Amino acid sequence: MIRPSLPAFSALVPLVFLATTLGAVAERIIPPGNLFRDPQFVREFVGSYGFNSEVEPEISPAEQRALVKIRELFGEGKFSEAEQLLVNFIQRVEAPTDPEQQPGEISPAMVFVLGNLYFSAERTDEARRAFIEALRRFPDFRRAHVNLGYLYVSEEEYDKARNHFQQAVSLGEGNPRVFGLLGYCYLLDRMPMAAENAYRQAFLLDPGNKDWKLGLAQALMLEEKLEEASTILANLIDENPEDRQLWLQQTNALLGMERKQEAAVNLEVLRMKGLAGETELNLLGNIYMDQGEPQLALLAYMAALDKAETLDIERAIRSAKILNDYGFPDKAAIFVDRVRSRGTSLDDDQLNQLTLTEVRIARTAGNTERVGELLTELSKDNPANAEVMLELGRYHDDLSKQEDDEEKRSHHVNEAKTHFQLALRSDEFAYDANMALAQLLVRERQYIKAMPRLEKALELKPSENLKLYVSRVQRAADREKQRLEREEEERRKLEADRAANPE
């Protein structure tokens, strides 16, 4: 009889596992540089006042004279003196001490400048109120929209900043910084097409600015225009070879284009420059495993382990699993030894997980004796641990396959069944336990008993491969049922014949 064969689920595990570990290393959106420290920004902050009545409020001759003095003080960094001069001017106009002088109305431009002075002094609450008041008095005050947008950027209120930058652009603002920051706000909102257009405008007006080129590359990556993004990042890397984030962003783009060897080169460059961290070195190891280079992967994983300030045991175990699942238990064992040498402060659960990893490595290496030793040690301290029960079931299952003596083989089969059934109690390992028990029962040609386990596994993790396998086992179970029914019918007939014809 041809037994239903199980699809190579175990062979799929490394590929699926690796796919999840080849993730991006620089997914966060990189903000532009600190614009508030940019000398050009400081020079532009107060600016000059024209007479475009559509976008700038008019100012009186007296206000113009006051503004000249204020700009001089501002340019010299004398912010408190400039603020005092402006406050005194406003008081003289709005509340004159001369009883014969009528109170006047201050231009929104003066309120705006007061907001600038508050902003420069990091008195953002007062600055916000001043800018909002200037806009209340003159809603189309373009520069008030711009500077209020800057203020909201400084407070990381990007939605509010975006709204004011949009208003400023609609009023004719052409400053590349405004377009660049608008692009950044769009990036944060995951609006890559709008971000691309804003960054292109900023780049057009200020092509030498690194932030706008980087922002454009990030927008293109979100749009999956990876080739163009990679080209821009390559140019940025040429200009800024020590910028770690640029290398990582281009690595993301290369991985997205399945150019893994080039991505590995980027990460190796970072390693040689001393700029690769634990995450990047682990990714480099994953790429090498995907490229069939286990020795290089092992070296990368070990470098990551050495780079880590504190041992990330879960990540270390994942790296060991990758080496083992791809068929290199010797490399995995070397790596686990290094982990143990670093893991002097592991708790009991972490030590158990590390030992279970060693169990899997020994099984892959075919060292059944070592598997038994490790599981004996684990089961003493963890008699109710579902994962240990699952591994003990696999251990006895493996022994049953190797045993020629029928009595001993039967013993191991029963032990395997018992441990798999104990592991079924855990939701975390229910799928694996159901599948392992079902495979054992199929091998024992107990198809009817195997079906409930397979149906449960399919319910827990539906897949087309498993669905096809279940249908094949179901057909075998139907044949087994028919055979048992025939045998039962024959038994009943035989008993009836004996009853009718007693000797």
Summary of the structure (lengths in Angstrom):
residues: 503
radius of gyration: 36.2
end to end distance: 39.2
largest distance: 144.0
contacts: 1559
relative contact order: 0.06
helix: 74%
strand: 0%
